Amino acid sequence: MLKDGKRTGHVGLEDVDWSRSRAYGLGFNGLYLNLAGRESQGSVQAADAAALGEENARALEAERDPATGGSVVRKAYPAAKAFHGERLAEAPDLVVGYEKGYACSDPSTLGEITEAVLEDNTSRWSGNHLIDPTLVPGVLLVNEPVSGEGLDLTDVTVSILDHYGLPPAPGMIGESFLRASRHAAN
């Protein structure tokens, strides 16, 4: 919630009524809950966090483009489904996976609020990493057979390390698809 009826322009920390704010966006696709104990003026109790996260995810996924009627957000992922490892606590509470053709605006990541919720991107920059991962097929070029079942992005780094005879770093997840192929062939 903003103080003093401010509706557009740059929003500084002093412009926000944190006692009434339950969540905030930071970066291009991170949504954070205003958690008591984590945030200096947190207003959301830990016992209410899961329900609020689910409510925010449903609201984001229900957002429609008034010009087309199409969905804007494919899926909002809870942190525990999007991230793993010892730094999970630093992750946003929700990660927004946008539909094809949608993304967060550059000005909003800099603390700017515009009157329009959705607007066309007229800049030359058109590529980003905000689209829902289920909409981005991958292509992998290798010079040896690989196992093609159940692979995901976490397997790529582990496989590259395996190719060079290096073990995964502590806390890394994923399996080497090169190793799986070598074992299947033997």
C-alpha positions as CSV (number, residue, x, y, z in Angstrom):
1,M,0.0,0.0,0.0
2,L,1.3,3.4,-0.9
3,K,1.1,6.4,1.4
4,D,-0.3,9.8,0.5
5,G,-2.4,8.5,-2.4
6,K,0.6,8.2,-4.7
7,R,-0.4,6.2,-7.8
8,T,2.5,6.6,-10.3
9,G,6.1,7.5,-10.5
10,H,9.1,6.3,-8.5
11,V,8.3,4.5,-5.3
12,G,10.8,4.7,-2.5
13,L,10.7,2.6,0.7
14,E,9.4,5.6,2.5
15,D,6.4,5.7,0.2
16,V,5.1,2.3,1.3
17,D,2.8,1.7,4.2
18,W,4.5,-1.6,5.2
19,S,2.1,-2.2,8.1
20,R,-0.6,-2.8,5.4
21,S,1.6,-4.4,2.7
22,R,1.4,-8.2,2.5
23,A,3.7,-8.8,-0.5
24,Y,6.0,-6.9,-2.8
25,G,7.8,-7.5,-6.1
26,L,11.5,-7.3,-6.4
27,G,13.4,-7.9,-9.6
28,F,11.8,-9.2,-12.8
29,N,9.9,-12.2,-11.5
30,G,10.2,-12.5,-7.7
31,L,7.4,-11.9,-5.3
32,Y,8.2,-11.7,-1.6
33,L,5.9,-11.9,1.3
34,N,6.3,-9.1,3.9
35,L,7.1,-11.6,6.6
36,A,7.3,-10.6,10.3
37,G,10.7,-11.5,11.6
38,R,12.3,-11.5,8.1
39,E,11.4,-8.0,7.0
40,S,12.0,-5.0,9.3
41,Q,8.4,-4.0,9.1
42,G,6.9,-7.4,8.3
43,S,3.1,-7.6,8.5
44,V,2.5,-11.3,7.6
45,Q,2.8,-13.9,10.3
46,A,4.7,-17.2,9.5
47,A,1.5,-19.2,10.2
48,D,-0.3,-17.2,7.4
49,A,2.6,-17.3,4.8
50,A,1.6,-20.5,3.0
51,A,-2.0,-19.5,2.5
52,L,-1.0,-16.0,1.4
53,G,1.5,-17.5,-1.1
54,E,-1.2,-19.7,-2.6
55,E,-3.6,-16.8,-2.7
56,N,-1.1,-14.7,-4.6
57,A,-0.2,-17.5,-6.9
58,R,-3.8,-18.0,-7.8
59,A,-4.3,-14.3,-8.4
60,L,-1.3,-14.1,-10.6
61,E,-2.3,-17.1,-12.6
62,A,-5.8,-15.7,-13.0
63,E,-4.6,-12.4,-14.5
64,R,-5.8,-11.8,-18.0
65,D,-4.8,-9.4,-20.7
66,P,-7.8,-7.1,-21.3
67,A,-6.8,-6.7,-25.0
68,T,-6.7,-10.4,-25.8
69,G,-8.3,-12.2,-22.8
70,G,-5.2,-14.4,-22.7
71,S,-3.4,-15.5,-19.6
72,V,-0.4,-13.4,-18.5
73,V,1.2,-15.8,-16.0
74,R,1.5,-19.5,-16.7
75,K,2.5,-20.5,-13.2
76,A,3.7,-18.9,-10.0
77,Y,6.1,-21.3,-8.3
78,P,6.7,-21.5,-4.6
79,A,10.3,-21.1,-3.7
80,A,10.6,-24.7,-2.5
81,K,9.6,-25.9,-6.0
82,A,11.8,-23.4,-7.9
83,F,15.0,-23.5,-5.8
84,H,17.0,-26.0,-3.8
85,G,20.0,-25.8,-1.5
86,E,21.4,-24.0,1.4
87,R,20.5,-20.5,0.1
88,L,16.8,-21.3,-0.3
89,A,15.9,-18.7,2.4
90,E,17.3,-16.0,0.1
91,A,14.9,-16.9,-2.7
92,P,11.7,-15.0,-3.5
93,D,8.6,-16.6,-2.0
94,L,7.1,-16.9,-5.4
95,V,8.8,-17.0,-8.8
96,V,6.5,-15.8,-11.6
97,G,6.6,-17.8,-14.8
98,Y,5.1,-15.6,-17.5
99,E,3.2,-16.8,-20.5
100,K,4.8,-16.4,-24.0
101,G,4.9,-12.7,-24.9
102,Y,4.7,-11.3,-21.3
103,A,7.2,-10.2,-18.7
104,C,7.8,-7.7,-16.0
105,S,8.7,-4.2,-17.2
106,D,12.1,-2.7,-16.7
107,P,10.7,0.4,-15.0
108,S,8.9,-1.7,-12.3
109,T,12.1,-3.4,-11.3
110,L,13.6,0.1,-10.7
111,G,10.7,1.1,-8.4
112,E,8.5,2.8,-11.0
113,I,4.7,2.4,-11.0
114,T,2.8,3.2,-14.2
115,E,-0.9,3.8,-14.6
116,A,-1.3,0.8,-17.0
117,V,-0.9,-2.7,-15.5
118,L,-0.2,-4.2,-18.9
119,E,1.5,-2.3,-21.8
120,D,3.2,-3.2,-25.0
121,N,7.0,-3.5,-25.0
122,T,8.2,-1.1,-27.6
123,S,11.9,-1.3,-26.9
124,R,14.3,-3.1,-29.0
125,W,15.2,-5.5,-26.2
126,S,12.9,-8.5,-26.6
127,G,14.7,-11.4,-24.9
128,N,14.6,-12.3,-21.3
129,H,14.5,-15.3,-19.0
130,L,11.1,-14.7,-17.4
131,I,9.0,-17.0,-19.4
132,D,7.6,-20.1,-17.7
133,P,10.2,-22.9,-18.1
134,T,7.6,-25.3,-19.4
135,L,7.2,-23.1,-22.5
136,V,10.9,-23.2,-23.4
137,P,12.0,-26.3,-25.1
138,G,15.7,-27.0,-25.0
139,V,18.1,-28.3,-27.6
140,L,21.2,-30.2,-26.5
141,L,24.0,-30.9,-29.0
142,V,26.4,-33.6,-27.9
143,N,28.7,-36.1,-29.7
144,E,27.7,-39.2,-27.7
145,P,24.4,-40.9,-26.9
146,V,22.4,-39.5,-24.0
147,S,19.5,-40.7,-22.0
148,G,16.5,-38.7,-23.2
149,E,14.0,-39.4,-20.4
150,G,13.3,-37.1,-17.5
151,L,16.0,-34.6,-18.1
152,D,15.9,-31.1,-16.9
153,L,18.2,-28.1,-16.6
154,T,19.7,-29.2,-13.3
155,D,21.2,-32.2,-15.2
156,V,23.2,-30.0,-17.6
157,T,25.8,-28.7,-15.2
158,V,26.2,-32.1,-13.5
159,S,26.7,-33.7,-17.0
160,I,29.3,-31.1,-18.0
161,L,31.3,-31.7,-14.8
162,D,31.0,-35.4,-15.4
163,H,32.3,-35.1,-18.9
164,Y,35.5,-33.5,-17.4
165,G,35.7,-36.1,-14.7
166,L,34.7,-33.7,-11.9
167,P,32.1,-34.5,-9.2
168,P,29.1,-32.2,-8.6
169,A,29.7,-29.5,-5.9
170,P,28.1,-30.2,-2.5
171,G,24.4,-29.4,-2.6
172,M,24.1,-29.7,-6.4
173,I,21.1,-31.6,-7.7
174,G,20.7,-33.4,-11.0
175,E,22.2,-36.5,-12.6
176,S,24.6,-36.8,-15.4
177,F,22.8,-37.9,-18.5
178,L,26.2,-38.9,-20.0
179,R,26.8,-41.2,-17.1
180,A,23.3,-42.7,-17.4
181,S,24.0,-43.3,-21.1
182,R,27.4,-44.9,-20.5
183,H,25.9,-47.2,-17.9
184,A,23.0,-48.1,-20.1
185,A,25.4,-49.0,-22.9
186,N,27.6,-51.3,-20.7
